[in-house]
Amino acid sequence: MPSPRPTDSPLSRRQFLGSSAANAAGVAAGVASGVVPWMDEALAGEASPSDVVRVGVIGIRNQGRLIAGELPRIPGVQVTGLCDVDGSLLPAVARQVTDLQNGKAPRLERDFRSLLDDPAIDAVVIATPDHWHALMAAQAMQAGKDVYLESPVTHTIDEGIRLAELARQTGRIVQGGLQQRSGRHFHQAIEYVRGGALGRVHLARAWTVHQKKTIGVKAEGAAPPDVDYDQWLGPAPARPFQPNRFHHNWRWFWEYGSGELGNWGVQMLDVARWGMGVDSPLQVSASGGKYHFQDDQQTPDTLSVSFSFPDTTILWEHRLWSNHAPEGRSSAAAFHGERGTLIVDRGGWKVYGGPEASGVGSGDLLVPHLRNFIDCVRSRSEPVAGLAVSQPSSALCHLGNIALRLGTTVNVDPQTGQPRNDASANRLAETTYRAPWHWPS
């Protein structure tokens, strides 16, 4: 899950927010009661032992470590297990969690199945590389666990369809890691767009533009001694260890990740799709490539994607070698209407060229998103970013990558979200697992 980048100057932030932040209060009043998941801090307190939700965290390097440190701060939540194939990461995170839990230490595992077999664990967080997301979530649901699943929730389109069906069959709660869905100011902005204040909106844009460092060129070699590399590969094809395909950089290789479309793309495209009220596109076309970096990375450093819906178009752009982003915002979404343009990012939102309206960022998005998940584990209600929300947004990222890799326009079946009458596209939309891993029957 991407974190905010400190690329915005104080001047650009003042320009973005303008002098009309007070207008946000009136827009906030239009947000339906009970829809927005932020928690009233006054309600926080100790939970009874019977209400304690016990969580295992799988994958604790970046986002997983952050989540493991936030969960114990939520009343009535205990992190009872930590798992990572890199054993060197476990002691430090275990100490952090133990301190937050007043000495209650989590169990430490190298194989995620040990956590799934533990009947005392109610839910798991999956913060692994993308190629593990769907398969691990499927096994967790079959083991009776609810799942907080980082985005993109799947590595391919067909995994998303199967995962959604399994969630329906098992009745498990699944929250996708689309934190904007729990942001107060994002709700304000979307209510403004969908309430008609901009008039008709037929075009939305989403983007991320920033300077990424090259990953260089590295030779194959031995895996670190504390790493279970075969377990890390899991269902992906077997190959010798290569450092650039491992920690963090795995996202730039097709076998494990989805490039920047799977990183910031799924986040901001979800905001665009949310505001436009659309699910599956009819056509997807893309252009771009790896133009700037001369390194091991496979995924594009430059990309433009057009998603065509009935009466609506959503455009995506990323450039990983420039800080000159559209509208002065490094990662954002924009809605272009007859009466003005609304731009929203994690810092806030503002309308340009229309009625004066804006709202400031509502602070940390992760904590209310985790709280919404925990609340739904207890109540069995649908979370704000359940699979009905997170799966179509993940599919947009996969469709954009398929269109780029094939160099053609992909026609999409709006009922299934899958490529239509295109064998090549369907091959890229499907997953083949390396034995002995397979989709649970």
C-alpha positions as CSV (number, residue, x, y, z in Angstrom):
1,M,0.0,0.0,0.0
2,P,1.6,3.3,-1.0
3,S,2.2,6.0,1.6
4,P,2.0,9.8,1.1
5,R,5.0,11.3,-0.6
6,P,6.4,14.6,0.8
7,T,6.7,16.2,-2.6
8,D,4.1,19.0,-2.2
9,S,5.4,22.4,-1.3
10,P,3.6,24.6,1.3
11,L,2.8,26.9,-1.5
12,S,1.1,24.3,-3.6
13,R,-0.9,23.0,-0.6
14,R,-2.1,26.6,0.1
15,Q,-3.1,27.0,-3.5
16,F,-4.9,23.7,-3.5
17,L,-6.9,24.3,-0.3
18,G,-7.4,28.0,-1.0
19,S,-9.3,30.2,1.6
20,S,-12.6,28.3,1.5
21,A,-12.0,25.3,3.7
22,A,-14.8,26.4,5.9
23,N,-17.2,25.4,3.1
24,A,-16.4,21.7,3.7
25,A,-18.6,21.7,6.8
26,G,-21.7,22.2,4.7
27,V,-20.7,19.4,2.4
28,A,-19.9,17.1,5.3
29,A,-23.5,17.4,6.4
30,G,-24.6,15.7,3.3
31,V,-22.7,12.5,4.1
32,A,-25.3,9.9,5.2
33,S,-25.2,8.9,8.9
34,G,-23.7,5.5,9.4
35,V,-22.0,5.3,6.0
36,V,-18.7,6.9,6.9
37,P,-16.6,4.6,9.1
38,W,-14.5,7.0,11.2
39,M,-14.8,6.3,14.9
40,D,-15.8,8.8,17.6
41,E,-12.8,8.8,19.9
42,A,-15.1,9.3,22.9
43,L,-16.5,5.8,22.3
44,A,-13.0,4.2,22.6
45,G,-12.5,2.1,25.7
46,E,-11.7,-1.3,27.1
47,A,-13.6,-4.2,25.5
48,S,-14.8,-7.2,27.4
49,P,-12.8,-10.4,26.9
50,S,-15.6,-11.9,24.9
51,D,-15.4,-9.0,22.5
52,V,-11.7,-9.2,21.8
53,V,-10.8,-9.7,18.2
54,R,-7.6,-11.7,17.8
55,V,-5.6,-11.0,14.6
56,G,-2.7,-12.6,12.9
57,V,-0.5,-10.5,10.5
58,I,1.1,-12.2,7.5
59,G,3.9,-10.2,5.9
60,I,5.5,-7.7,8.3
61,R,8.0,-5.8,6.3
62,N,6.4,-2.5,5.2
63,Q,2.6,-2.1,5.4
64,G,2.3,-5.2,7.5
65,R,4.6,-3.8,10.1
66,L,2.7,-0.5,10.1
67,I,-0.6,-2.4,10.5
68,A,0.8,-4.6,13.3
69,G,1.7,-1.5,15.2
70,E,-1.8,0.1,14.8
71,L,-4.1,-2.8,15.6
72,P,-3.2,-3.1,19.3
73,R,-4.2,0.6,19.7
74,I,-7.8,-0.3,18.7
75,P,-9.8,-1.2,21.8
76,G,-10.5,-4.9,22.0
77,V,-8.0,-6.0,19.4
78,Q,-5.0,-8.2,20.1
79,V,-2.3,-9.2,17.6
80,T,-1.8,-12.9,18.6
81,G,0.4,-14.0,15.7
82,L,3.0,-12.6,13.3
83,C,4.2,-14.4,10.2
84,D,6.9,-13.7,7.6
85,V,9.1,-15.9,5.4
86,D,12.0,-13.6,6.4
87,G,12.8,-14.6,10.0
88,S,15.1,-11.6,10.5
89,L,12.0,-9.3,10.6
90,L,10.1,-11.1,13.3
91,P,11.9,-10.1,16.6
92,A,11.7,-6.3,16.1
93,V,8.0,-6.3,15.2
94,A,7.3,-8.8,18.0
95,R,8.9,-6.5,20.5
96,Q,6.9,-3.5,19.2
97,V,3.6,-5.4,19.4
98,T,4.4,-6.9,22.8
99,D,5.1,-3.4,24.3
100,L,1.8,-2.1,22.9
101,Q,-0.1,-5.1,24.4
102,N,1.4,-4.7,27.9
103,G,3.5,-7.8,27.6
104,K,1.2,-10.0,25.6
105,A,3.5,-11.4,23.0
106,P,2.4,-12.7,19.7
107,R,3.3,-16.2,18.4
108,L,5.9,-16.1,15.6
109,E,5.6,-18.2,12.5
110,R,7.4,-18.6,9.2
111,D,4.5,-20.5,7.4
112,F,1.2,-18.7,7.2
113,R,-0.7,-21.9,7.4
114,S,0.2,-22.2,11.1
115,L,-1.8,-19.1,11.8
116,L,-4.7,-20.3,9.7
117,D,-4.7,-23.5,11.7
118,D,-5.0,-21.6,15.0
119,P,-8.7,-21.6,16.2
120,A,-8.0,-18.7,18.5
121,I,-7.3,-16.4,15.6
122,D,-10.4,-14.6,14.3
123,A,-8.9,-12.6,11.4
124,V,-5.7,-12.2,9.4
125,V,-4.1,-9.3,7.7
126,I,-2.4,-10.2,4.4
127,A,0.3,-7.7,3.5
128,T,2.4,-10.0,1.3
129,P,3.6,-9.5,-2.4
130,D,0.6,-9.4,-4.7
131,H,1.0,-12.9,-6.2
132,W,0.1,-14.3,-2.8
133,H,-2.9,-12.2,-2.0
134,A,-5.8,-14.1,-3.5
135,L,-4.6,-17.6,-2.8
136,M,-3.7,-16.8,0.8
137,A,-7.0,-15.0,1.3
138,A,-8.9,-18.0,-0.1
139,Q,-7.2,-20.4,2.3
140,A,-7.9,-18.0,5.2
141,M,-11.6,-17.8,4.4
142,Q,-11.8,-21.6,4.2
143,A,-10.1,-21.8,7.6
144,G,-12.9,-19.6,9.0
145,K,-10.9,-16.3,9.2
146,D,-12.0,-12.9,8.2
147,V,-9.4,-11.0,6.0
148,Y,-7.9,-7.6,5.7
149,L,-6.3,-7.8,2.3
150,E,-3.9,-5.3,0.9
151,S,-4.5,-3.9,-2.6
152,P,-4.7,-4.9,-5.3
153,V,-6.7,-7.7,-3.7
154,T,-5.7,-10.1,-6.5
155,H,-2.9,-10.6,-9.0
156,T,-5.2,-11.4,-11.9
157,I,-8.8,-10.8,-12.9
158,D,-10.0,-14.4,-12.6
159,E,-8.7,-14.6,-9.1
160,G,-10.9,-11.7,-8.2
161,I,-14.0,-13.5,-9.6
162,R,-13.2,-16.7,-7.7
163,L,-12.3,-14.8,-4.5
164,A,-15.6,-12.9,-4.5
165,E,-17.5,-16.2,-5.0
166,L,-15.7,-17.9,-2.1
167,A,-16.4,-14.9,0.2
168,R,-20.1,-15.4,-0.6
169,Q,-19.9,-19.1,0.0
170,T,-18.1,-18.8,3.3
171,G,-19.7,-15.6,4.6
172,R,-16.3,-14.2,5.6
173,I,-15.6,-10.5,6.0
174,V,-13.0,-9.2,3.5
175,Q,-11.7,-5.6,3.7
176,G,-9.5,-4.4,0.8
177,G,-6.8,-2.0,1.6
178,L,-8.4,1.1,-0.1
179,Q,-7.9,3.5,2.7
180,Q,-9.5,6.4,0.9
181,R,-12.9,4.8,1.4
182,S,-12.4,5.5,5.1
183,G,-11.4,9.1,4.7
184,R,-13.8,11.8,5.8
185,H,-12.7,14.3,3.2
186,F,-12.8,11.7,0.4
187,H,-16.5,11.0,1.3
188,Q,-17.1,14.8,1.3
189,A,-15.6,15.1,-2.2
190,I,-17.5,12.1,-3.6
191,E,-20.8,13.3,-2.2
192,Y,-20.1,16.7,-3.9
193,V,-19.5,15.1,-7.2
194,R,-22.3,12.6,-7.1
195,G,-24.7,15.2,-5.7
196,G,-24.7,17.1,-9.0
197,A,-22.9,20.3,-7.9
198,L,-20.5,20.0,-10.8
199,G,-23.3,19.3,-13.3
200,R,-22.8,16.4,-15.7
201,V,-19.4,14.7,-15.2
202,H,-18.3,12.6,-18.2
203,L,-14.5,12.6,-17.5
204,A,-12.4,11.7,-14.5
205,R,-8.6,11.5,-14.3
206,A,-6.3,9.8,-11.9
207,W,-2.5,9.9,-11.8
208,T,0.7,9.6,-9.9
209,V,3.8,11.4,-11.0
210,H,7.1,11.3,-9.0
211,Q,10.8,10.5,-9.2
212,K,11.5,6.9,-8.4
213,K,15.0,5.6,-8.0
214,T,16.3,3.1,-10.4
215,I,16.6,-0.5,-9.0
216,G,19.7,-1.1,-11.0
217,V,20.9,-4.4,-12.4
218,K,21.7,-7.3,-10.0
219,A,22.9,-10.8,-10.5
220,E,21.3,-14.0,-9.3
221,G,22.7,-15.4,-6.1
222,A,21.9,-17.2,-2.8
223,A,18.9,-16.1,-0.8
224,P,19.5,-14.5,2.6
225,P,20.0,-17.2,5.2
226,D,16.9,-16.2,7.2
227,V,14.6,-16.3,4.2
228,D,12.4,-19.3,3.1
229,Y,12.7,-18.4,-0.5
230,D,10.6,-21.3,-1.8
231,Q,7.8,-20.2,0.5
232,W,8.2,-16.6,-0.7
233,L,7.8,-17.7,-4.3
234,G,4.8,-19.9,-3.4
235,P,2.5,-20.2,-6.5
236,A,4.9,-18.1,-8.7
237,P,7.2,-19.9,-11.1
238,A,10.4,-21.3,-9.7
239,R,13.6,-19.3,-10.4
240,P,16.9,-18.6,-8.8
241,F,17.0,-15.9,-6.2
242,Q,17.6,-12.4,-7.6
243,P,17.7,-9.4,-5.1
244,N,15.8,-7.1,-7.3
245,R,12.8,-9.4,-7.4
246,F,12.6,-9.6,-3.6
247,H,11.9,-7.0,-0.9
248,H,9.9,-4.0,-2.2
249,N,11.1,-4.3,-5.8
250,W,9.0,-7.4,-6.5
251,R,6.2,-5.0,-7.6
252,W,8.1,-4.1,-10.8
253,F,8.0,-7.7,-12.1
254,W,4.9,-9.3,-13.7
255,E,5.3,-12.6,-11.9
256,Y,4.7,-10.9,-8.5
257,G,3.2,-7.5,-8.9
258,S,1.4,-5.1,-11.2
259,G,3.8,-2.2,-11.4
260,E,2.6,1.3,-10.6
261,L,-0.9,0.5,-11.7
262,G,-1.1,-2.0,-8.8
263,N,0.7,0.4,-6.4
264,W,-0.9,3.9,-6.6
265,G,-3.0,3.2,-9.6
266,V,-5.6,0.9,-7.9
267,Q,-5.9,3.5,-5.1
268,M,-6.6,6.6,-7.2
269,L,-8.6,4.7,-9.9
270,D,-10.8,3.5,-7.1
271,V,-11.5,7.1,-6.1
272,A,-12.3,7.9,-9.8
273,R,-14.6,4.9,-10.2
274,W,-16.3,5.7,-6.9
275,G,-17.0,9.3,-7.9
276,M,-18.3,8.3,-11.3
277,G,-20.4,5.4,-10.0
278,V,-19.1,2.8,-12.4
279,D,-17.9,-0.8,-12.2
280,S,-16.6,-2.5,-15.3
281,P,-15.4,-0.7,-18.4
282,L,-16.4,-1.6,-22.0
283,Q,-13.0,-1.0,-23.5
284,V,-9.5,-0.4,-22.3
285,S,-6.6,1.0,-24.3
286,A,-3.1,1.8,-23.1
287,S,0.2,3.3,-24.3
288,G,3.6,3.6,-22.7
289,G,6.6,1.6,-21.8
290,K,9.9,1.4,-20.0
291,Y,11.5,4.5,-21.3
292,H,13.6,6.1,-18.6
293,F,15.1,3.3,-16.4
294,Q,17.8,1.1,-17.7
295,D,17.5,-1.6,-15.0
296,D,15.9,-4.9,-14.2
297,Q,12.4,-3.5,-13.9
298,Q,9.8,-5.1,-16.3
299,T,6.8,-2.9,-15.7
300,P,6.4,0.5,-17.4
301,D,7.8,3.7,-16.0
302,T,5.5,5.7,-18.3
303,L,1.9,4.8,-18.9
304,S,-1.4,6.3,-20.1
305,V,-4.6,4.2,-19.9
306,S,-8.1,5.0,-21.1
307,F,-11.1,3.2,-19.6
308,S,-14.3,3.7,-21.6
309,F,-17.6,3.3,-19.8
310,P,-21.1,4.1,-21.1
311,D,-21.2,7.9,-21.1
312,T,-18.0,8.1,-19.1
313,T,-14.2,8.0,-19.5
314,I,-11.6,7.5,-16.8
315,L,-8.0,8.3,-17.7
316,W,-4.9,7.1,-15.9
317,E,-1.4,8.5,-16.1
318,H,1.9,7.7,-14.4
319,R,5.4,9.0,-14.8
320,L,8.0,7.6,-12.4
321,W,10.8,10.0,-13.5
322,S,9.3,13.4,-13.0
323,N,8.1,15.7,-10.2
324,H,6.0,17.9,-12.5
325,A,2.6,16.4,-11.8
326,P,-0.8,17.5,-13.0
327,E,-2.4,20.2,-10.9
328,G,0.6,20.2,-8.7
329,R,-0.5,17.0,-6.9
330,S,1.7,13.9,-7.0
331,S,-1.1,11.4,-6.6
332,A,-4.7,12.5,-7.1
333,A,-8.0,12.2,-8.9
334,A,-9.9,14.9,-10.8
335,F,-13.6,15.1,-11.9
336,H,-14.3,17.4,-14.8
337,G,-17.9,18.7,-14.8
338,E,-20.0,21.3,-16.6
339,R,-19.7,23.7,-13.7
340,G,-16.2,23.1,-12.5
341,T,-13.4,20.6,-11.7
342,L,-13.0,18.9,-8.4
343,I,-9.5,17.6,-7.5
344,V,-9.0,15.4,-4.5
345,D,-5.9,13.7,-2.9
346,R,-4.9,12.7,0.6
347,G,-4.3,16.3,1.5
348,G,-7.8,17.6,0.7
349,W,-10.1,18.6,-2.1
350,K,-11.1,21.7,-3.9
351,V,-13.4,22.8,-6.8
352,Y,-11.8,25.0,-9.5
353,G,-13.8,27.0,-12.1
354,G,-17.1,26.6,-10.3
355,P,-18.8,27.2,-6.9
356,E,-16.3,27.7,-4.2
357,A,-15.9,24.6,-2.1
358,S,-13.1,22.6,-0.5
359,G,-12.2,20.4,2.3
360,V,-9.0,19.6,4.2
361,G,-7.5,16.2,4.6
362,S,-8.9,14.2,7.5
363,G,-5.5,12.9,8.8
364,D,-4.5,9.2,9.0
365,L,-6.6,7.0,6.8
366,L,-5.3,3.7,8.0
367,V,-6.6,3.8,11.5
368,P,-10.3,4.4,10.6
369,H,-10.0,1.8,7.8
370,L,-8.7,-0.8,10.3
371,R,-11.4,0.1,12.8
372,N,-14.1,-0.3,10.1
373,F,-12.8,-3.8,9.5
374,I,-12.8,-4.7,13.2
375,D,-16.3,-3.3,13.6
376,C,-17.5,-5.5,10.7
377,V,-15.8,-8.6,12.1
378,R,-17.9,-8.0,15.2
379,S,-21.1,-7.0,13.5
380,R,-20.8,-9.2,10.3
381,S,-21.8,-6.1,8.2
382,E,-20.2,-5.3,4.9
383,P,-17.0,-3.2,5.2
384,V,-16.5,0.0,3.2
385,A,-14.0,-1.6,0.9
386,G,-15.4,-5.2,0.7
387,L,-14.8,-7.3,-2.4
388,A,-17.7,-5.7,-4.2
389,V,-15.7,-2.5,-4.1
390,S,-12.1,-3.6,-4.1
391,Q,-12.3,-6.3,-6.7
392,P,-13.5,-4.1,-9.6
393,S,-10.9,-1.5,-8.7
394,S,-8.2,-4.1,-8.8
395,A,-9.5,-5.3,-12.1
396,L,-9.0,-1.9,-13.6
397,C,-5.3,-2.1,-12.9
398,H,-5.1,-5.5,-14.4
399,L,-7.0,-4.5,-17.5
400,G,-4.8,-1.5,-18.1
401,N,-1.7,-3.8,-17.8
402,I,-3.2,-6.3,-20.2
403,A,-3.9,-3.6,-22.8
404,L,-0.4,-2.3,-22.6
405,R,1.3,-5.8,-22.8
406,L,-0.8,-6.8,-25.8
407,G,-0.6,-3.4,-27.5
408,T,-4.3,-3.5,-28.4
409,T,-7.6,-2.3,-27.2
410,V,-9.2,-4.8,-24.8
411,N,-13.0,-5.3,-25.1
412,V,-14.6,-6.1,-21.7
413,D,-17.7,-8.1,-20.9
414,P,-19.5,-5.6,-18.5
415,Q,-21.3,-8.5,-16.7
416,T,-18.1,-10.4,-15.8
417,G,-15.4,-7.8,-16.0
418,Q,-13.3,-10.2,-18.1
419,P,-11.8,-9.6,-21.6
420,R,-14.3,-10.6,-24.3
421,N,-13.6,-12.7,-27.3
422,D,-9.8,-12.3,-26.9
423,A,-7.8,-15.5,-26.2
424,S,-4.5,-13.6,-25.6
425,A,-6.1,-11.2,-23.1
426,N,-7.8,-14.0,-21.3
427,R,-4.5,-15.8,-20.9
428,L,-3.2,-12.8,-19.1
429,A,-6.3,-12.5,-17.0
430,E,-5.9,-16.0,-15.6
431,T,-3.5,-17.5,-13.1
432,T,-1.5,-20.7,-13.2
433,Y,-0.2,-21.8,-9.8
434,R,3.1,-23.7,-9.4
435,A,2.6,-27.1,-7.8
436,P,1.8,-28.0,-5.1
437,W,-0.1,-24.7,-4.7
438,H,-3.6,-24.7,-6.1
439,W,-6.9,-22.9,-5.6
440,P,-8.8,-24.5,-2.6
441,S,-11.6,-26.9,-3.7
